Amino acid sequence: MLPMAMASHQLTIPRTAPTLATERLTLRPILLDDFGDYAKLMASARATYMGGPFDLSVAWGLFCHEVALWHLAGHGGLAIALRSTGKCIGQVGINHGPLFPERELGWQLYEDYEGHGYITEAARALLAWAFDELKLATLVSYVDPGNVRSAAVAKRLGGVLDHVAPRQDESDLVFRYVGRV
């Protein structure tokens, strides 16, 4: 039996990942070639904020989760690529499933690309897509309290702390975004 949060809203949209464009970025379906940099991030100390670091097999499972969700739930992960070069610099996605109490807007940026506003730009585009195309009423971001940069991104996106929301981890901060319903 599915948890209530999963069973409560069945999407009736095509189950393929879109390609979204912003001023500086292309959000595109994840490719197998994207795994190398993803695995490096997930094995690094930077993955501490996501419950890591993770070994190769766990990183692979998380990577595949991002791709599989498009087929299973009508949303999932997208690679963030620079429009100027095509270089993949991270991922942004809508996570869900038995490990997530609610649909989560999440993001990861590879080393050397922080501080340029890329995550805010990418997450804003996916957030708008989720509200406009999926007609979701709300999304959340689960943020480790020590990850001040991600908390700042969530606030820039209009996220408001929700102190009573269910959490993956008791210590998580939960930022809630409300759609245009």
Secondary structure in CASP SS format (residue, H / E / C, confidence):
PFRMAT SS
TARGET T0000
AUTHOR 0000-0000-0000
METHOD secondary structure of the structure
MODEL  1
M C 1.00
L C 1.00
P C 1.00
M H 1.00
A H 1.00
M H 1.00
A H 1.00
S C 1.00
H C 1.00
Q C 1.00
L C 1.00
T C 1.00
I C 1.00
P C 1.00
R C 1.00
T C 1.00
A C 1.00
P C 1.00
T C 1.00
L E 1.00
A E 1.00
T C 1.00
E C 1.00
R C 1.00
L E 1.00
T E 1.00
L E 1.00
R E 1.00
P C 1.00
I C 1.00
L C 1.00
L H 1.00
D H 1.00
D H 1.00
F H 1.00
G H 1.00
D H 1.00
Y H 1.00
A H 1.00
K H 1.00
L H 1.00
M H 1.00
A H 1.00
S C 1.00
A H 1.00
R H 1.00
A H 1.00
T H 1.00
Y H 1.00
M H 1.00
G C 1.00
G C 1.00
P C 1.00
F C 1.00
D C 1.00
L H 1.00
S H 1.00
V H 1.00
A H 1.00
W H 1.00
G H 1.00
L H 1.00
F H 1.00
C H 1.00
H H 1.00
E H 1.00
V H 1.00
A H 1.00
L H 1.00
W H 1.00
H H 1.00
L H 1.00
A H 1.00
G C 1.00
H C 1.00
G C 1.00
G E 1.00
L E 1.00
A E 1.00
I E 1.00
A E 1.00
L E 1.00
R C 1.00
S C 1.00
T C 1.00
G C 1.00
K C 1.00
C E 1.00
I E 1.00
G E 1.00
Q E 1.00
V E 1.00
G E 1.00
I E 1.00
N E 1.00
H C 1.00
G C 1.00
P C 1.00
L C 1.00
F C 1.00
P C 1.00
E C 1.00
R C 1.00
E E 1.00
L E 1.00
G E 1.00
W E 1.00
Q E 1.00
L E 1.00
Y C 1.00
E C 1.00
D C 1.00
Y C 1.00
E C 1.00
G C 1.00
H C 1.00
G C 1.00
Y H 1.00
I H 1.00
T H 1.00
E H 1.00
A H 1.00
A H 1.00
R H 1.00
A H 1.00
L H 1.00
L H 1.00
A H 1.00
W H 1.00
A H 1.00
F H 1.00
D H 1.00
E H 1.00
L C 1.00
K C 1.00
L C 1.00
A C 1.00
T E 1.00
L E 1.00
V E 1.00
S E 1.00
Y E 1.00
V E 1.00
D C 1.00
P C 1.00
G C 1.00
N C 1.00
V H 1.00
R H 1.00
S H 1.00
A H 1.00
A H 1.00
V H 1.00
A H 1.00
K H 1.00
R H 1.00
L C 1.00
G C 1.00
G C 1.00
V E 1.00
L E 1.00
D C 1.00
H C 1.00
V C 1.00
A C 1.00
P C 1.00
R C 1.00
Q C 1.00
D C 1.00
E C 1.00
S C 1.00
D C 1.00
L E 1.00
V E 1.00
F E 1.00
R E 1.00
Y E 1.00
V E 1.00
G C 1.00
R C 1.00
V C 1.00
END
